[in-house]
Amino acid sequence: MAVISNDDIVHNALHGDPGLADAQCQLLIANKSSSPTPWIVSALIALRVGVPDKAMEWVDHARRYGGDVQTLMDIEREISRARISILRQPQPSRPRYHLITCWGYGFWADVEHVLGHLLLCEITGRFPIIHWGANSWYSDDLHNDGFTRFFDPISPLGIDDLPPHAGSIFPDKWVGQNLRRVIFNRYSGPGSRVPMISYLVRQELVTVADFFAQVATLVRWLPQAHPMYGKSVEDVYAYLMARYIHPRPEITDQVESFVGKHFSGRHVLGAHIRNNDKFQELGGHDPTQKINQLVKEYMDTHPDSFLFLMTDNSHALAHYQERYGERLIFTNCLRSHNGKPVTWIATKPREELGLEIMLDTYIGARCDAFIGLGLSSVVAAIGNLADPSRTKITLVGPKLQTFINVQPYIMEDPTRTSEKADTQAPHELEPAE
């Protein structure tokens, strides 16, 4: 982890990006910092985004770590003023809505984005409207919602049901804009990189979520009245998945058919081998060798077991076929032979690519044991779906669910690589092979 200075997080908390400051504080706290600073800065962030009750909670933590008495008293006075101001605000007189657009990256990263904003809706009392539009890699329909192609609807409302908002919309970059516009000032410009905590107390009729959402960073912002207050991040994921993420019946039927045919009466190890494009995100570090070693050790010590292999790499599949022969189980899906993402290989409908990922994931969650990269969103989804009393999961590297990701707040604007990136779907930005 890069060194985070107190000056950096204080500046971000007071003048810069509150989302980045919040993530930095959470990183310090997760690494067992004994300093009161991350708690003091957390309280300042809570005041800045209008949540004085959280500010008070974190002042109490700072006091336990020896925070400066005068500083904490000054913050408590600001908390009292903020609470009075909130009491004077008029209560909303009509329903408010939160439009959750597609993040536009991997399939389960897109689901993670939805889960984070659904949790935000539970905190804010807003009605969620999900719209996976033209920036989804897994939809061929550039107009209608792609989420419900894979999952049961979460809300009866769609993007066309949003009321006329006039100027009552946040971020205000969307005033007068077509809400179907897929990427609009997401990474730079007014209204860019808006973190989830900036939505907590907005009064606008409509809020629009187009930037990365991570459940882990929002968990500590849950109010005490929420049923998951004080629970672990893993418990919150399980709660959200069980409540909201339900595959369409025909997808569930395909999973059950495959498991019944290939898993019945067998002990099955699952393994996920990612394509080479993932390793670029990891600074070039390739964990495949370690995963291969763990799989070999497991299969050697369980000679009667079978292996369910999930991979988008044709070379990895060939390697495992040669090694395990009839002990290998896999689905018939599109795979890459040159290290490029399968989403860049437009040889089949993109909705079918999403379906293939879903089938592999839900099948993988039914294995007796599973081995995979900890920072893979696919492996994280398997961890969220699998029964922990039945499936033992072994991760290589950090666990994505609890990994505080600051990268979206500091990464370069990827849309600068294409003049068309601000208006077109991601699959239109790269040539198909």
C-alpha positions as CSV (number, residue, x, y, z in Angstrom):
1,M,0.0,0.0,0.0
2,A,1.3,3.5,-0.9
3,V,2.1,5.7,2.0
4,I,-0.8,8.0,2.9
5,S,0.2,11.2,4.7
6,N,-2.1,12.9,7.2
7,D,-1.8,16.1,5.1
8,D,-3.1,14.3,2.1
9,I,-6.2,13.0,3.7
10,V,-7.0,16.2,5.6
11,H,-6.7,18.1,2.3
12,N,-9.0,15.7,0.5
13,A,-11.4,15.7,3.3
14,L,-11.8,19.5,3.5
15,H,-11.1,20.7,0.0
16,G,-10.6,17.8,-2.4
17,D,-12.4,14.5,-3.1
18,P,-14.3,13.3,0.0
19,G,-14.6,9.8,-1.6
20,L,-10.8,9.5,-1.9
21,A,-10.4,10.8,1.7
22,D,-12.9,8.4,3.0
23,A,-11.2,5.5,1.2
24,Q,-7.8,6.6,2.5
25,C,-9.2,6.8,6.1
26,Q,-10.6,3.3,5.7
27,L,-7.3,2.0,4.5
28,L,-5.5,3.4,7.5
29,I,-8.1,2.0,9.9
30,A,-8.1,-1.4,8.2
31,N,-4.3,-1.5,8.7
32,K,-4.7,-1.1,12.4
33,S,-3.5,2.5,12.7
34,S,-3.3,3.6,16.3
35,S,-3.5,7.2,15.3
36,P,-6.7,9.3,16.0
37,T,-6.2,11.1,12.7
38,P,-8.2,8.8,10.4
39,W,-11.2,9.0,12.8
40,I,-10.9,12.8,13.1
41,V,-10.8,13.1,9.4
42,S,-13.7,10.7,9.0
43,A,-15.7,13.0,11.3
44,L,-14.8,16.0,9.1
45,I,-15.8,14.1,6.0
46,A,-19.2,13.2,7.6
47,L,-19.8,16.8,8.4
48,R,-18.9,17.8,4.9
49,V,-21.4,15.4,3.3
50,G,-24.1,16.2,5.9
51,V,-24.2,13.2,8.2
52,P,-23.5,14.6,11.7
53,D,-24.6,11.4,13.5
54,K,-21.7,9.5,11.8
55,A,-19.4,12.4,12.7
56,M,-20.3,12.0,16.3
57,E,-19.7,8.2,16.2
58,W,-16.2,8.8,14.8
59,V,-15.4,11.5,17.2
60,D,-16.0,8.9,19.9
61,H,-13.5,6.6,18.2
62,A,-10.9,9.4,17.9
63,R,-11.3,10.1,21.6
64,R,-10.5,6.5,22.4
65,Y,-7.3,6.8,20.4
66,G,-6.2,9.9,22.3
67,G,-7.4,12.6,19.9
68,D,-6.7,16.3,20.8
69,V,-9.4,17.4,23.3
70,Q,-9.8,20.9,21.8
71,T,-10.0,19.6,18.3
72,L,-12.7,17.1,19.2
73,M,-14.7,19.8,21.1
74,D,-14.6,22.0,18.1
75,I,-15.9,19.2,15.9
76,E,-18.6,18.5,18.4
77,R,-19.8,22.1,18.2
78,E,-20.0,21.8,14.4
79,I,-21.9,18.6,14.8
80,S,-24.5,20.3,17.0
81,R,-24.9,23.1,14.4
82,A,-25.3,20.5,11.7
83,R,-28.0,18.6,13.6
84,I,-30.0,21.8,14.1
85,S,-29.7,22.6,10.5
86,I,-31.0,19.2,9.5
87,L,-34.0,19.6,11.8
88,R,-34.9,22.8,10.0
89,Q,-34.8,21.3,6.6
90,P,-38.2,20.4,5.0
91,Q,-38.9,16.7,4.7
92,P,-39.4,15.4,1.2
93,S,-43.0,15.5,0.1
94,R,-42.8,13.2,-2.9
95,P,-40.9,10.0,-3.8
96,R,-37.3,10.5,-4.8
97,Y,-35.4,8.3,-7.3
98,H,-31.8,7.0,-7.8
99,L,-30.9,6.1,-11.3
100,I,-28.1,3.4,-11.3
101,T,-26.4,3.4,-14.7
102,C,-24.0,0.7,-15.8
103,W,-20.4,0.9,-14.6
104,G,-19.3,-0.6,-18.0
105,Y,-16.5,-2.9,-17.0
106,G,-16.6,-6.7,-16.2
107,F,-20.0,-8.4,-15.6
108,W,-19.7,-8.9,-11.9
109,A,-18.0,-5.5,-11.4
110,D,-21.1,-4.1,-12.9
111,V,-23.2,-6.1,-10.4
112,E,-21.0,-4.8,-7.6
113,H,-21.7,-1.3,-8.7
114,V,-25.4,-2.0,-8.6
115,L,-25.2,-3.6,-5.1
116,G,-23.3,-0.5,-3.8
117,H,-26.0,1.8,-5.0
118,L,-28.8,-0.4,-3.9
119,L,-27.3,-0.2,-0.4
120,L,-27.2,3.6,-0.8
121,C,-30.9,3.6,-1.7
122,E,-31.7,1.7,1.5
123,I,-29.8,4.4,3.5
124,T,-31.4,7.4,1.6
125,G,-34.9,6.0,1.1
126,R,-34.8,6.5,-2.7
127,F,-36.4,4.3,-5.2
128,P,-33.8,2.5,-7.4
129,I,-34.0,2.5,-11.1
130,I,-31.4,0.3,-12.8
131,H,-30.4,1.0,-16.4
132,W,-27.7,-1.0,-18.1
133,G,-27.6,0.9,-21.3
134,A,-25.2,1.4,-24.2
135,N,-22.1,1.3,-22.1
136,S,-22.7,-2.3,-21.0
137,W,-20.3,-4.8,-22.5
138,Y,-23.0,-7.4,-22.2
139,S,-25.9,-5.9,-24.1
140,D,-26.6,-5.6,-27.8
141,D,-29.6,-3.3,-27.2
142,L,-28.3,0.3,-27.0
143,H,-31.7,1.7,-25.8
144,N,-33.3,-0.7,-23.3
145,D,-32.1,-1.9,-20.0
146,G,-29.8,-4.9,-20.1
147,F,-29.8,-5.8,-16.4
148,T,-33.2,-7.5,-16.6
149,R,-31.9,-9.7,-19.4
150,F,-30.0,-11.6,-16.7
151,F,-31.8,-10.9,-13.4
152,D,-35.3,-10.5,-12.1
153,P,-36.4,-6.8,-12.0
154,I,-35.5,-5.0,-8.8
155,S,-38.0,-2.2,-9.4
156,P,-41.1,-2.0,-11.5
157,L,-39.9,1.3,-12.8
158,G,-37.6,2.0,-15.7
159,I,-35.7,5.0,-17.0
160,D,-38.7,6.2,-18.9
161,D,-40.7,6.3,-15.7
162,L,-38.5,9.0,-14.2
163,P,-40.6,12.2,-13.5
164,P,-39.7,15.4,-15.3
165,H,-37.0,16.7,-13.1
166,A,-36.4,20.3,-14.4
167,G,-33.4,21.4,-12.4
168,S,-33.9,19.0,-9.5
169,I,-31.2,16.5,-10.4
170,F,-27.8,15.6,-8.9
171,P,-25.1,15.8,-10.2
172,D,-26.3,18.9,-12.0
173,K,-24.2,18.0,-15.1
174,W,-27.3,16.0,-16.0
175,V,-29.7,19.0,-16.1
176,G,-31.1,19.1,-19.6
177,Q,-29.1,16.0,-20.7
178,N,-30.3,12.7,-22.1
179,L,-30.1,10.3,-19.2
180,R,-29.3,7.5,-21.6
181,R,-26.0,9.2,-22.5
182,V,-23.6,6.5,-21.5
183,I,-20.5,8.4,-20.3
184,F,-20.7,12.1,-19.6
185,N,-18.0,13.7,-17.5
186,R,-17.4,10.5,-15.7
187,Y,-13.7,11.0,-15.0
188,S,-13.1,14.7,-15.6
189,G,-15.0,17.9,-15.8
190,P,-18.0,19.2,-13.6
191,G,-19.8,16.4,-11.8
192,S,-17.1,13.8,-12.4
193,R,-16.1,11.0,-10.0
194,V,-18.9,11.6,-7.6
195,P,-18.5,9.2,-4.7
196,M,-21.4,7.4,-3.0
197,I,-21.2,9.4,0.2
198,S,-21.9,12.6,-1.7
199,Y,-25.4,11.2,-2.4
200,L,-26.3,10.5,1.3
201,V,-28.4,13.7,2.0
202,R,-29.2,15.1,-1.4
203,Q,-32.6,16.8,-1.7
204,E,-33.0,16.6,-5.4
205,L,-35.8,14.6,-6.9
206,V,-33.5,12.5,-9.0
207,T,-29.9,11.4,-8.4
208,V,-27.8,9.7,-11.1
209,A,-25.1,7.2,-10.3
210,D,-22.5,6.8,-13.0
211,F,-19.3,6.4,-11.0
212,F,-17.8,3.3,-9.3
213,A,-19.5,2.1,-6.2
214,Q,-18.0,-0.4,-3.8
215,V,-20.1,-2.0,-1.0
216,A,-17.0,-2.2,1.3
217,T,-16.6,1.6,1.5
218,L,-20.2,2.2,2.3
219,V,-20.7,-0.3,5.0
220,R,-19.4,1.9,7.8
221,W,-21.9,4.6,6.7
222,L,-24.9,2.5,7.5
223,P,-27.1,4.2,10.2
224,Q,-27.8,2.4,13.4
225,A,-31.4,1.7,12.3
226,H,-30.3,-0.4,9.3
227,P,-30.6,-4.2,9.8
228,M,-26.9,-4.6,8.7
229,Y,-25.4,-2.0,11.0
230,G,-22.4,-3.4,12.7
231,K,-22.2,-6.4,10.5
232,S,-19.2,-7.5,8.5
233,V,-18.7,-6.6,4.8
234,E,-19.2,-10.3,3.9
235,D,-22.5,-10.3,5.8
236,V,-23.7,-7.2,4.0
237,Y,-22.8,-8.8,0.6
238,A,-24.8,-11.9,1.5
239,Y,-27.7,-9.8,2.5
240,L,-27.7,-7.7,-0.7
241,M,-27.2,-10.8,-3.0
242,A,-30.1,-12.6,-1.3
243,R,-32.4,-9.7,-1.4
244,Y,-31.8,-8.3,-4.9
245,I,-29.8,-10.6,-7.2
246,H,-32.0,-13.3,-8.6
247,P,-31.2,-14.9,-11.9
248,R,-34.0,-15.2,-14.5
249,P,-35.7,-18.7,-14.2
250,E,-34.4,-20.0,-17.5
251,I,-30.8,-19.2,-16.3
252,T,-31.3,-21.1,-13.1
253,D,-32.7,-24.0,-15.0
254,Q,-29.6,-24.2,-17.1
255,V,-27.4,-24.1,-14.0
256,E,-29.4,-26.9,-12.4
257,S,-29.3,-29.0,-15.6
258,F,-25.5,-28.7,-15.8
259,V,-24.9,-29.4,-12.1
260,G,-27.2,-32.4,-12.2
261,K,-25.4,-33.8,-15.3
262,H,-21.8,-33.2,-14.3
263,F,-21.7,-32.8,-10.5
264,S,-24.1,-35.5,-9.2
265,G,-22.3,-38.0,-7.0
266,R,-18.9,-36.4,-7.5
267,H,-16.6,-34.3,-5.4
268,V,-15.8,-31.2,-7.5
269,L,-13.0,-28.6,-7.2
270,G,-13.6,-25.4,-9.0
271,A,-10.9,-23.1,-10.3
272,H,-10.8,-19.8,-12.1
273,I,-8.0,-18.9,-14.5
274,R,-8.2,-15.3,-15.8
275,N,-7.1,-14.1,-19.2
276,N,-3.9,-12.1,-19.4
277,D,-5.7,-8.8,-19.5
278,K,-6.5,-9.0,-15.8
279,F,-2.8,-9.2,-14.9
280,Q,-2.3,-5.7,-16.4
281,E,-4.5,-4.4,-13.7
282,L,-2.2,-6.2,-11.1
283,G,0.9,-4.4,-12.3
284,G,1.9,-7.3,-14.5
285,H,1.9,-9.8,-11.6
286,D,0.6,-13.2,-12.9
287,P,-0.9,-15.4,-10.2
288,T,-1.6,-18.3,-12.6
289,Q,1.4,-20.3,-11.5
290,K,0.3,-20.2,-7.9
291,I,-3.3,-21.2,-8.8
292,N,-2.0,-24.0,-10.9
293,Q,0.1,-25.3,-8.0
294,L,-2.8,-25.2,-5.6
295,V,-5.0,-27.0,-8.1
296,K,-2.4,-29.7,-8.6
297,E,-1.9,-30.2,-4.9
298,Y,-5.7,-30.5,-4.3
299,M,-6.2,-32.9,-7.2
300,D,-3.3,-35.0,-6.2
301,T,-4.6,-35.4,-2.6
302,H,-8.1,-36.0,-3.8
303,P,-7.5,-38.5,-6.6
304,D,-11.2,-39.3,-7.1
305,S,-12.2,-35.6,-7.5
306,F,-13.2,-33.7,-10.6
307,L,-12.2,-30.2,-11.7
308,F,-14.6,-27.6,-12.9
309,L,-12.5,-25.1,-14.8
310,M,-13.6,-21.5,-15.4
311,T,-11.4,-19.7,-17.9
312,D,-11.7,-17.3,-20.8
313,N,-8.2,-18.4,-22.0
314,S,-8.1,-21.1,-24.6
315,H,-4.5,-22.0,-23.8
316,A,-5.3,-22.6,-20.2
317,L,-8.2,-24.9,-21.1
318,A,-5.9,-26.9,-23.4
319,H,-3.3,-27.2,-20.7
320,Y,-5.8,-28.5,-18.2
321,Q,-7.4,-30.9,-20.7
322,E,-4.0,-32.4,-21.3
323,R,-3.3,-32.8,-17.6
324,Y,-6.7,-34.1,-16.3
325,G,-8.5,-35.5,-19.3
326,E,-11.9,-36.9,-18.3
327,R,-11.6,-35.5,-14.8
328,L,-12.0,-32.0,-16.3
329,I,-15.5,-30.3,-16.5
330,F,-16.0,-27.0,-18.4
331,T,-18.7,-25.2,-20.2
332,N,-18.8,-24.4,-23.9
333,C,-18.1,-20.6,-24.0
334,L,-16.2,-18.1,-26.0
335,R,-12.5,-18.0,-25.1
336,S,-9.6,-15.8,-26.1
337,H,-6.4,-17.2,-27.8
338,N,-4.3,-14.1,-27.7
339,G,-4.8,-12.5,-24.3
340,K,-7.3,-9.9,-25.3
341,P,-10.7,-9.7,-23.5
342,V,-13.4,-11.8,-25.0
343,T,-15.6,-8.7,-25.0
344,W,-13.3,-7.4,-27.8
345,I,-14.0,-10.5,-29.9
346,A,-17.4,-9.8,-31.5
347,T,-18.2,-13.3,-32.8
348,K,-21.4,-13.8,-30.9
349,P,-24.1,-11.6,-29.3
350,R,-22.8,-9.7,-26.2
351,E,-25.8,-10.7,-24.2
352,E,-24.6,-14.3,-24.7
353,L,-21.2,-13.4,-23.2
354,G,-22.9,-12.2,-20.1
355,L,-25.0,-15.3,-19.9
356,E,-21.8,-17.5,-20.2
357,I,-20.2,-15.6,-17.3
358,M,-23.4,-16.0,-15.2
359,L,-23.6,-19.8,-15.9
360,D,-20.0,-20.4,-15.0
361,T,-20.3,-18.3,-11.8
362,Y,-23.4,-20.0,-10.5
363,I,-22.1,-23.4,-11.4
364,G,-18.8,-22.6,-9.7
365,A,-20.6,-21.7,-6.5
366,R,-21.9,-25.2,-6.4
367,C,-18.4,-26.8,-6.2
368,D,-17.2,-28.5,-3.0
369,A,-14.0,-26.3,-3.0
370,F,-12.8,-23.4,-5.1
371,I,-9.5,-21.8,-5.9
372,G,-9.1,-18.4,-7.6
373,L,-7.6,-14.9,-7.7
374,G,-8.8,-12.9,-4.7
375,L,-9.1,-9.7,-6.6
376,S,-11.3,-11.2,-9.4
377,S,-14.9,-10.0,-9.4
378,V,-15.9,-13.4,-10.7
379,V,-14.3,-15.2,-7.7
380,A,-15.8,-12.6,-5.4
381,A,-19.2,-13.3,-6.8
382,I,-18.7,-17.0,-6.2
383,G,-17.8,-16.2,-2.6
384,N,-21.0,-14.2,-2.2
385,L,-23.1,-17.0,-3.7
386,A,-21.5,-20.2,-2.3
387,D,-22.7,-21.8,0.9
388,P,-19.8,-21.3,3.3
389,S,-20.7,-24.5,5.2
390,R,-20.3,-26.5,2.0
391,T,-17.8,-24.8,-0.3
392,K,-14.2,-24.1,0.9
393,I,-12.8,-21.2,-1.0
394,T,-9.0,-20.6,-1.3
395,L,-7.9,-17.2,-2.6
396,V,-4.6,-16.1,-4.1
397,G,-4.0,-12.6,-3.0
398,P,-6.3,-10.0,-1.2
399,K,-10.0,-10.5,-0.9
400,L,-11.9,-8.2,-3.3
401,Q,-15.0,-7.9,-1.0
402,T,-13.0,-6.2,1.8
403,F,-10.3,-4.6,-0.4
404,I,-10.7,-0.8,-0.3
405,N,-10.1,0.4,-3.8
406,V,-8.8,3.9,-4.3
407,Q,-7.8,3.4,-7.9
408,P,-11.0,4.8,-9.5
409,Y,-10.5,8.1,-7.7
410,I,-6.9,8.6,-8.9
411,M,-6.7,6.7,-12.3
412,E,-6.2,8.7,-15.5
413,D,-9.2,9.4,-17.6
414,P,-9.5,6.4,-19.9
415,T,-12.0,8.1,-22.2
416,R,-9.2,10.4,-23.4
417,T,-7.9,7.4,-25.5
418,S,-10.8,7.9,-27.9
419,E,-12.6,10.9,-29.3
420,K,-15.8,8.9,-29.3
421,A,-15.5,7.5,-25.8
422,D,-17.8,10.1,-24.2
423,T,-20.8,9.2,-26.3
424,Q,-20.5,5.6,-27.5
425,A,-20.6,2.2,-25.9
426,P,-17.3,0.6,-24.8
427,H,-17.5,-2.2,-27.3
428,E,-17.5,0.5,-30.1
429,L,-14.1,1.8,-28.9
430,E,-12.0,-1.2,-29.9
431,P,-11.9,-3.0,-33.2
432,A,-13.2,-6.5,-33.2
433,E,-10.9,-9.3,-34.4
